[in-house]
C-alpha cells in the first residue's frame, strides 16, 4: 500500500477524486466483514450443558498456588487435582487455606467471581491480639483501605475451630493472645480480609475460607477435593 501511495504522488496522471474514498470504503467494508466474522466465531463456541458441567470443591493447603502451572517449582493445583479442563473460580493467596471452587463452566465461573454476583464468602480468621466489639464494629461498618471503603462485613467472635494443624505452624508472640473471628464479605479485593484486620490493629495470623455461597468445606482435609452439584 505504501508503494502505491508514493507512485500516485509522482505520476503525471491526475488521481481520481473518489479513488481514496473507494479504498477507504473497501477497507472499512473489509474490517466490518472481518469483525462480523469474529463475532460469529466467538458466539458459536460450544457451551457446557448442565449434564457436562463439573464443579469441584477443594481444600487448598497453605503454600499452594491457586493455579495449575508454575515456573518456579511451587505447589500448584496440578499436584492435587487430576481432573482436566477445570479452572478456579476466584483464588486464594498462597498463604491462605480453605475452600476453592473449580469448574469447567466459564459462565458459572464468571458468576462466582464477578463483583456484581455479591456471593458471600466466610473466612475463619485468627488474629494477633484480642479485638473488642468496638474494634469489630469498624469492620461491620466498613473501613477505609488504600483502594477505597469496604462494604460492611459480618463479623463474629468464634471459638477456636477443631481443624487441622497448619504446616508450618503459625508463629505466636509470647504473652500476646490470639482470637478467632468469622468474617463474611461479598467483595473480592486483593488480600482484603488481611488488610481489614490490619486496619483495625489486629494482623491476621491465619486465614481459612470456610464457605462460598452455600458451599462449605464440610469434612475436606487439606489437599482433598470432591465433585459437587451446584445450582446457580
N, C-alpha and C positions, 0 to 999 in steps of 0.2 A: 504493500500500500504506500509506503514512503517513497519507493521508486516511481510510482505512477504520479504522485503529487509533484515531485521535482520535475518530471518530464513535461507535465502540463504547464508549469510555470515558465519553461524555456521555449515552448512551442509557439510558432507564429500563428497557428490556427486558433481562433477565439474559442474559449471553452464555453460550452452551453451553460446558460444561466441556471438551468434546472438540474445540471448533472450532479452538483453537490447534494441537492435535495434528494435526488433519486438514490444516491449512495447512502445518505443518512436514513432514508426511509427503508431501504433494503436492509441496512444494518439493524435498524430498530426492529423491523419485522423478524429478522433472524433471532434477535435477542428474545423477542416475545415468544416466538415458537420454541426456543430452547428453554425459556423459563417455564412455559406451559408444560413442556415435556418433562422437565424435572419435577414439577408439582405432581403430575400424573404418576410418575415413577414412585415418588415418595408416598402418595396416597394409596398406592396399590400394594404396599408391603403387607404381607400376611400378618394378621393379628392372632394373639394367643386366645384360644377359646377357653371357656370355663373348664372344660374337660382336660385341656392341655396345661392349664395353669399349675405352677408349682410354687408353694410358699414354704420356706424353711425358717424355723426358729432356732437360733444358735446362741449358745452362751460363750461369748468371746472372752478368752482368757486375758489377763494382764500381759502386756508386752507383745501382743499380736496385732498386726495391722488389719484394718477393715478393707482389704483388697486382696486380689488373688495373685498378684505378681509383685516382686520387689528385686531391685538390682543389687541390694546390699546384704542379702542373705538373712534378712529378718523373717520371723514367723509371719505367715500370711494365712488367709482363709483356705488356700490350697493345701495347707498342712492338716486341715481338719475335715474339709467338706469335699467329697469326691464327685458331687453332682455337677453335671455340665450345664452351661448356659443359664446359670442363675447369678444374679448380681445384687449387692447390698442395697437396701432401701434406706438411705442415710448412712451414717457412720458413727463409730465410737473411736475416740482417741486411743492411741497406743497404750496410754497409762490408765485407761478406763476399762471396766469389765461389764459383762452382762449381756442383756438381750439385744441381738441384732437380727433383723428380718432380711431375708433374701428372697428374690422371686425371678422368674423368667418372663413376667408380665410387665412390660415397660409402662403401660398405663397405670397399673396398680402401683408400681414403683414411684411414679410421679405423684400420685395421690397421697402416698405415705410421706413424701419428702417435701412437697411444695408448702410454703408458709401458709397459704390460704386454706389448707386442709385442717389446720388447728388440731391436729391429732395429739392428744395429751400423752406425755411421757413422764413416768415416775422414776425417780432415782433414789436409791438409798445412799446417803452421803455421810461419811464420817468426817467430822471437822475437828480442828485443833482448838480446844477451849470449850467453854460452856455458855453458849448464847442464851440470853433471856428471851422472854416473849416479846419484849420491846425491840430487841435486836431482830427477831424473826418477823415482826410486823413490817419492818422495812422491806423485806423480800415480798411480803404479801401485798404491799402497796406498789412495788416496782422501784428499782434502783437505777441510778444514772451510771451507765457504763460508757466507755470511750466511743461506742458506736450507737449511743442513744439509750433512752429509757427502756427498761424491760417491762413486759406486761406483768400484771400481778400474778404471783405464783401461789400455789397451795403448799403450805409448809407445816409440817407437824413433827414434834419430838417423837422419837420411837426408841424402843428397847433395842439393844444390840441384836441383830438378826442371827439366827442359827445357820451360818453359811460356811463355806469352805475357807481355809486359810489361804491368804494370798502368798504367792511366791514371786519375788521376795516379800517378806513381811513389811508392813508399814513401820516406819521409824517413828517412835514416840519421843516426846520431850519429857524428861524426868519432872515429876511433880506437877505436870500440866494435864488436866483431864481431857478426855475426848467425848464427843457427843455424836449420836446418830440422828439424822434427820431424814424424813421422807419429803422430797421436793418434787412437785408436779408442775411442769411448764408446757406451753403449747408452741414455743418457739424452738429454733434450732441453730442459734448462733454458735460460732466457734468457741468452744470451751466455756459456754455460757454459765453453767452451774458453778464451775470453779471460780469464775470471775465474780459471780454474785456473792458467794460466801466470803471471798476475799474482800469484797467491797464493804461488808459489814464487820470486818475484822476477824473472821474465823476461817482460815485457809482450809481447803479440802485436802484431807489425807488419803481418802479412798472414795471412789465413785463407782457405783454399780447401777446400771439401768435395769430396773425391775420389770417395767412394763411399757408397752407401746399400744395405745388404744386399749382393746380388750385382751390383748395377748400378754401373758406374763411368763416369767422364767420357769414357773412351775418347779419341777424337780430336776431340771437340766443342770448338770455339773459343768465346770469349765471345760471347753473343748467339745462338748456334746451338742448334737443337733437332732432335730426331728422335723418331719414334714407335717404341716398342719393345714387345716381348712380355714380360709379367711374370707368372710363375706364383706364386700365393700362396694 
